[in-house]
Amino acid sequence: MEKEFILGKVAENIRIERLRKRFSQEKLALAAGITQKYLNMIEKSTVNPSIVIVINICAALNIDLNKIWQP
């Protein structure tokens, strides 16, 4: 798969799950140990987060890591 496509899907799935859980960006960022600005950049797919950051976001959302990679 193409890098941009993967980043876009990860960004979209994080945003969908965040909204489903009714978390603000600020609340999720705090729980994941990142800044709200960085989370915003992840959701806009302007940065490539490390796997550790993605794992922290999934843990904060209480979802399985595999859910983030789904098309």
N, C-alpha and C positions, 0 to 999 in steps of 0.2 A: 504494500500500500504506500501511497505517497505521503510524505511527511506532513504536508499541509492538511491533507484529508484527515489523518489521524489526530492532529492537534485540534482540528475543527470539531471532530466527534467527541473528543475528550472534553473540550470546552463546553460544547452543547450539553453533554450528559451531566457534567458538574452543575451547570446552571439549572437544568431541569430538576435534578435531585435537590438542589438547594431550595428552589421554589416549592417543590413538593413538600419539603420539610418545614417550609415557612421560615427559613433562615434569611436574615439580611446578609449582605456581603460582609458587613462588619462582624456579625456574630459568627459566621462560618470561619472567617479569617482568624479571629481570635481563638476559636476552638482548634484550628489547624496549625496555629503557631506561625502565621504569616500576616503580612499587612493587608488591609483592605485594598490598597492600590495594586498589590501584586495579584490578589485574587481577581480583581477586575481585569487585569492584563491576561490572566489565564483564561477567563471566560470569554475574552475577545480574541483569543488565540494569537496574541501578539508576542507571547513568550513560550518557551518550551520548558515546562516545570520538570524538575527531577522526579524520579520514581518515588523518592522519599516524601516529597511534597504531595504527590498524588495519593500515596498511602495515608498520609496524615489527613488529607481532605476526606477520603473515604471513611476513615475512622471517625472523624468529626460528624459525618453524615450518617454513620452507623450503617454503611452499605458495603457490599462485597466489592473488592477491587475489580473483578471481572465485569461488573455492571457499567463501569466507566468506559470500557473499551468497546462495548457493543455498538454496532452501526445503527 
